[in-house]
Amino acid sequence: MVKIRLKRVGAKKKPYYRVVVADSRSPRDGKFIEEIGTYAPLLKENRFSVDAEKVKDWMSKGAQPTDTVKRLLKKNDILS
């Protein structure tokens, strides 16, 4: 199954994530299909940015967002 999930790339105690489309069997920071956005939880503004068209395209192909990504998408009015 294909998942839309977060990939951690930040330093220790400074989290920074990339929103990626990946096979559910691959490790968290491992191989991915496509990078579609970023999430920086420590920033005050522009914490979450994602290509909405790519998200909708991948979801139409059957990709499932993880709980965290789904919450972020709903909070930013990308998912209803």
N, C-alpha and C positions, 0 to 999 in steps of 0.2 A: 504494500500500500504506500502511496505517496503522501507525505505530510508537509504542511507549511509550518515551520518551527524556527526557533531561535538558535543561533550558533554563537557561542561566546568567543570574543576575540580581544577583550580588554585585559589590562594588566591586573595584578593582584590588588584587591580592594577598590578597583576602578572598573566596574563592569561596563561593557559595551557589546552590543549584540548585532548580528546581521540576521535579517529575516530571509530564510532560504527555503527552497523547495527541495526535499530530500526523500530518499527511500527510508521507510520507517526502520529498516534493519541496520542502516548505517549509524555509526556512533555520533554523538552530539556535535563534536567539532570535526567530524570526518567529511567524507565525500558528499557532495551535494549536486543537484541538477542545475539550479539557477538561483542567483541572489536577487531578491526583489525589494529589499529595503533595509533600514537600520532602526535600532532602538537604543537610546542612550538614557538610562534611567536617572543618572545623576544631573543631567542638564535641567535648567528651569523651563526653557522654551524649546520647541521643535524636538521633543524627545523621540517621537515616533514618526518616521517617514517611510512610506511604502508606495510602490507603483500600483494604484488601485486597479488599473486595467489588467495587469499581469495576475493580480490576486484573483480577480473574477474569472479570467481565462483558465487559470489552473484549477479553480474550484469547479468550473464547468466540465473539466476533464476528469474530475473525481478526487482531487487532492483534498485532504481534510486538515484544517488548522488545529493545532494543539489548543488546549484550554487557555493558556496565556496569550497566544497570538489571537485567538478568537475574542478574548476580552479587549485587547488593544484595538482590534479592528472595529469592534462595536463602539468603543469609546471615541474613536475618530470618525465615526459615521461612514465607514466603508462597508460594513455589514449591517443589515437591519435586524 
